[in-house]
């Protein structure tokens, strides 16, 4: 899958929230870095790391998509097996006669 295709696909809800948090973190840290007042070195250093962390979180979240079946992450559980199946689903307990 190309990056241009990934950018146009829908983003799962969790990553939309993470993208918003990343944008806000990078914006606040950028404002601290460009403040016209003298700030302690530790504050400037932490703000620099926060800009990088926010930018990376935003970029990764934007490129994350649902799987190929069109799922956007709403149901993380695997589908259950039909009742007439001879194999057992990990969700359904085995009966006592199967041993």
MARBA-3410 file (N, C-alpha, C, O; in Angstrom, 1 decimal):
99
0.8,-1.2,0.0,0.0,0.0,0.0,0.9,1.2,0.0,1.8,1.3,0.8 ~ 0.6,2.2,-0.9,1.4,3.4,-1.0,1.0,4.4,0.1,-0.1,4.3,0.6 ~ 1.9,5.3,0.4,1.6,6.3,1.4,0.4,7.2,1.0,-0.4,7.6,1.8 ~ 0.3,7.5,-0.3,-0.9,8.3,-0.7,-2.2,7.6,-0.5,-3.2,8.3,-0.2 ~ -2.2,6.3,-0.7,-3.4,5.5,-0.4,-3.7,5.5,1.1,-4.9,5.6,1.5
-2.7,5.4,1.9,-2.9,5.4,3.4,-3.4,6.7,3.9,-4.2,6.7,4.8 ~ -3.0,7.8,3.3,-3.5,9.1,3.7,-5.0,9.3,3.4,-5.6,10.1,4.1 ~ -5.5,8.7,2.4,-6.9,8.9,2.0,-7.8,7.9,2.7,-9.0,8.1,2.6 ~ -7.3,6.8,3.3,-8.2,5.9,4.0,-8.6,6.4,5.3,-7.9,7.3,5.9 ~ -9.7,5.9,5.9,-10.2,6.4,7.2,-9.3,6.0,8.3,-8.7,4.9,8.3
-9.2,6.9,9.3,-8.3,6.6,10.5,-9.2,6.1,11.6,-10.3,6.6,11.8 ~ -8.7,5.1,12.3,-9.5,4.5,13.5,-9.7,5.6,14.5,-8.9,6.5,14.7 ~ -10.7,5.5,15.3,-11.0,6.6,16.3,-9.9,6.8,17.4,-9.6,7.9,17.7 ~ -9.3,5.7,17.8,-8.2,5.9,18.8,-7.1,6.7,18.2,-6.5,7.6,18.9 ~ -6.7,6.5,17.0,-5.6,7.2,16.4,-6.0,8.7,16.0,-5.2,9.5,15.9
-7.3,8.9,15.8,-7.8,10.3,15.7,-7.5,11.1,16.9,-7.1,12.2,16.9 ~ -7.9,10.4,18.1,-7.6,11.1,19.4,-6.1,11.3,19.6,-5.7,12.4,20.1 ~ -5.3,10.3,19.3,-3.9,10.4,19.5,-3.3,11.5,18.6,-2.4,12.2,19.0 ~ -3.8,11.6,17.4,-3.3,12.6,16.5,-3.6,14.0,17.0,-2.8,14.9,17.0 ~ -4.8,14.2,17.6,-5.2,15.5,18.2,-4.3,15.8,19.4,-3.9,17.0,19.5
-4.1,14.8,20.2,-3.2,15.1,21.4,-1.8,15.4,20.9,-1.1,16.3,21.5 ~ -1.3,14.7,19.9,0.0,15.0,19.3,0.2,16.4,18.8,1.2,17.1,19.0 ~ -0.9,16.9,18.1,-0.9,18.2,17.5,-0.9,19.2,18.6,-0.1,20.2,18.6 ~ -1.7,19.0,19.7,-1.7,19.9,20.8,-0.4,20.0,21.5,0.1,21.1,21.9 ~ 0.2,18.8,21.8,1.5,18.8,22.4,2.6,19.5,21.7,3.3,20.3,22.3
2.6,19.3,20.4,3.6,20.0,19.6,3.4,21.5,19.5,4.3,22.2,19.5 ~ 2.1,21.9,19.5,1.8,23.3,19.4,2.2,24.0,20.8,2.8,25.1,20.7 ~ 1.9,23.4,21.9,2.2,24.0,23.2,3.7,24.1,23.3,4.3,25.1,23.8 ~ 4.4,23.0,23.0,5.8,22.9,23.1,6.5,24.0,22.2,7.5,24.6,22.5 ~ 6.0,24.1,21.0,6.5,25.1,20.0,6.3,26.5,20.6,7.2,27.4,20.4
5.2,26.8,21.2,5.0,28.1,21.8,5.9,28.4,22.9,6.4,29.5,23.1 ~ 6.2,27.3,23.7,7.2,27.5,24.8,8.6,27.8,24.2,9.4,28.6,24.7 ~ 9.0,27.1,23.1,10.3,27.3,22.5,10.4,28.7,21.9,11.5,29.2,21.9 ~ 9.4,29.2,21.4,9.5,30.5,20.7,9.1,31.7,21.7,8.9,32.8,21.2 ~ 8.9,31.4,22.9,8.5,32.5,23.9,9.6,33.5,23.9,10.8,33.2,23.9
9.2,34.8,24.0,10.2,35.9,23.9,10.8,36.2,25.3,11.5,37.2,25.5 ~ 10.7,35.3,26.3,11.3,35.5,27.6,12.3,34.4,27.8,12.3,33.3,27.2 ~ 13.2,34.7,28.8,14.2,33.7,29.1,13.6,32.6,30.0,13.0,32.9,31.1 ~ 13.8,31.4,29.6,13.2,30.3,30.4,14.4,29.4,30.8,15.4,29.4,30.2 ~ 14.2,28.6,31.9,15.3,27.7,32.3,15.6,26.7,31.2,14.8,26.3,30.4
16.9,26.2,31.2,17.4,25.3,30.2,16.6,24.0,30.2,16.3,23.4,29.2 ~ 16.2,23.5,31.4,15.4,22.3,31.5,14.1,22.4,30.8,13.6,21.5,30.2 ~ 13.4,23.5,30.9,12.1,23.8,30.3,12.3,23.7,28.8,11.4,23.2,28.1 ~ 13.3,24.4,28.3,13.6,24.4,26.8,13.9,23.0,26.3,13.4,22.6,25.2 ~ 14.7,22.2,27.1,15.0,20.9,26.7,13.8,20.0,26.6,13.6,19.3,25.6
12.9,20.1,27.6,11.7,19.3,27.7,10.8,19.7,26.5,10.1,18.8,25.9 ~ 10.7,21.0,26.3,9.8,21.4,25.2,10.3,20.9,23.8,9.5,20.6,22.9 ~ 11.6,20.9,23.6,12.2,20.3,22.4,11.8,18.9,22.2,11.4,18.5,21.1 ~ 11.9,18.1,23.3,11.5,16.7,23.2,10.0,16.5,23.0,9.6,15.6,22.2 ~ 9.2,17.4,23.6,7.8,17.4,23.4,7.4,17.7,21.9,6.4,17.1,21.4
8.1,18.6,21.3,7.8,18.9,19.9,8.0,17.7,19.0,7.2,17.3,18.2 ~ 9.1,17.0,19.3,9.5,15.8,18.5,8.4,14.7,18.8,7.9,14.1,17.8 ~ 8.1,14.5,20.0,7.1,13.4,20.4,5.8,13.7,19.8,5.1,12.8,19.3 ~ 5.3,14.9,19.9,4.0,15.3,19.3,4.0,15.2,17.8,3.0,14.7,17.2 ~ 5.1,15.6,17.2,5.1,15.5,15.7,5.1,14.0,15.2,4.5,13.7,14.3
5.9,13.2,15.9,5.9,11.7,15.6,4.6,11.1,15.8,4.1,10.3,14.9 ~ 4.0,11.4,16.9,2.6,10.8,17.2,1.6,11.2,16.2,0.8,10.4,15.8 ~ 1.7,12.5,15.8,0.8,13.0,14.8,1.0,12.3,13.4,0.0,11.9,12.8 ~ 2.2,12.1,13.0,2.5,11.5,11.7,2.1,10.1,11.7,1.5,9.6,10.7 ~ 2.5,9.3,12.7,2.1,7.9,12.8,0.6,7.7,12.8,0.1,6.8,12.2
-0.1,8.5,13.6,-1.5,8.4,13.7,-2.2,8.7,12.4,-3.2,8.1,12.0 ~ -1.7,9.7,11.6,-2.3,10.0,10.3,-2.1,8.9,9.3,-3.0,8.7,8.5 ~ -1.1,8.1,9.4,-0.8,7.1,8.4,-1.4,5.7,8.8,-1.4,4.8,8.1 ~ -2.0,5.6,10.0,-2.6,4.4,10.5,-4.0,4.3,9.9,-4.8,5.2,10.0 ~ -4.3,3.1,9.4,-5.6,2.8,8.8,-6.2,1.5,9.4,-5.5,0.8,10.1
-7.5,1.3,9.1,-8.1,0.0,9.5,-7.5,-1.1,8.6,-6.7,-0.8,7.7 ~ -7.9,-2.4,8.9,-7.4,-3.5,8.0,-8.0,-3.5,6.7,-8.9,-2.7,6.4 ~ -7.6,-4.4,5.9,-8.1,-4.5,4.5,-9.6,-4.8,4.3,-10.1,-4.5,3.3 ~ -10.2,-5.3,5.3,-11.7,-5.7,5.2,-12.6,-4.5,5.5,-13.8,-4.6,5.4 ~ -11.9,-3.3,5.7,-12.7,-2.1,5.9,-13.0,-1.8,7.4,-13.6,-0.9,7.8
-12.4,-2.7,8.3,-12.6,-2.5,9.7,-11.8,-1.3,10.2,-10.6,-1.2,9.8 ~ -12.4,-0.4,11.0,-11.6,0.7,11.5,-11.3,0.6,12.9,-11.0,1.6,13.6 ~ -11.2,-0.6,13.4,-10.8,-0.9,14.8,-12.0,-0.8,15.8,-11.7,-0.8,17.0 ~ -13.2,-0.9,15.3,-14.3,-0.8,16.3,-14.6,-2.1,17.0,-15.0,-2.0,18.2 ~ -14.2,-3.2,16.4,-14.4,-4.5,17.1,-13.1,-5.3,17.1,-12.8,-5.9,16.1
-12.4,-5.3,18.2,-11.1,-5.9,18.3,-11.1,-7.4,18.5,-10.1,-8.1,18.3 ~ -12.3,-8.0,18.9,-12.4,-9.4,19.1,-12.6,-10.2,17.8,-13.1,-9.7,16.9 ~ -12.0,-11.4,17.8,-12.1,-12.2,16.6,-13.6,-12.7,16.4,-14.3,-12.8,17.4 ~ -14.0,-13.0,15.2,-15.3,-13.5,15.0,-15.5,-14.9,15.7,-14.5,-15.7,15.7 ~ -16.7,-15.3,16.1,-16.9,-16.6,16.7,-17.2,-17.6,15.6,-17.6,-17.3,14.5
-16.9,-18.9,16.0,-17.1,-19.9,15.0,-18.6,-20.3,14.9,-19.3,-20.1,15.9 ~ -19.1,-20.8,13.8,-20.5,-21.2,13.7,-20.7,-22.4,14.7,-19.8,-23.1,14.9 ~ -22.0,-22.5,15.2,-22.3,-23.6,16.1,-22.1,-25.0,15.6,-21.9,-25.9,16.3 ~ -22.2,-25.2,14.3,-22.1,-26.5,13.7,-20.6,-26.9,13.4,-20.4,-28.0,12.8 ~ -19.7,-26.1,13.8,-18.3,-26.4,13.5,-17.7,-27.5,14.4,-18.2,-27.6,15.5
-16.8,-28.3,13.8,-16.2,-29.4,14.6,-15.1,-28.9,15.5,-14.7,-29.5,16.5 ~ -14.5,-27.7,15.2,-13.4,-27.2,16.0,-14.0,-26.2,17.0,-15.2,-25.7,16.8 ~ -13.3,-26.0,18.1,-13.8,-25.2,19.1,-13.1,-23.8,19.0,-12.0,-23.6,18.7 ~ -14.0,-22.8,19.2,-13.5,-21.4,19.3,-12.8,-21.2,20.6,-13.2,-21.7,21.6 ~ -11.8,-20.3,20.6,-11.2,-20.0,21.9,-12.1,-19.2,22.8,-11.8,-19.1,24.0
-13.2,-18.7,22.3,-14.1,-18.0,23.1,-15.1,-18.9,23.8,-15.6,-18.6,24.9 ~ -15.5,-20.0,23.1,-16.5,-20.9,23.6,-15.8,-22.1,24.4,-14.8,-22.6,23.9 ~ -16.3,-22.4,25.6,-15.6,-23.5,26.4,-15.9,-24.9,25.7,-17.0,-25.0,25.1 ~ -15.0,-25.8,25.9,-15.2,-27.1,25.4,-16.2,-27.9,26.3,-16.2,-27.7,27.5 ~ -16.9,-28.9,25.7,-17.8,-29.7,26.5,-17.0,-30.8,27.2,-15.9,-31.0,26.8
-17.6,-31.4,28.2,-16.8,-32.4,29.0,-16.6,-33.7,28.2,-15.6,-34.4,28.5 ~ -17.4,-34.0,27.3,-17.2,-35.3,26.6,-16.1,-35.2,25.5,-15.6,-36.2,25.1 ~ -15.6,-33.9,25.2,-14.5,-33.8,24.3,-13.2,-34.1,25.0,-12.2,-34.3,24.3 ~ -13.1,-34.0,26.3,-12.0,-34.4,27.1,-10.9,-33.5,27.0,-9.9,-33.8,27.6
END
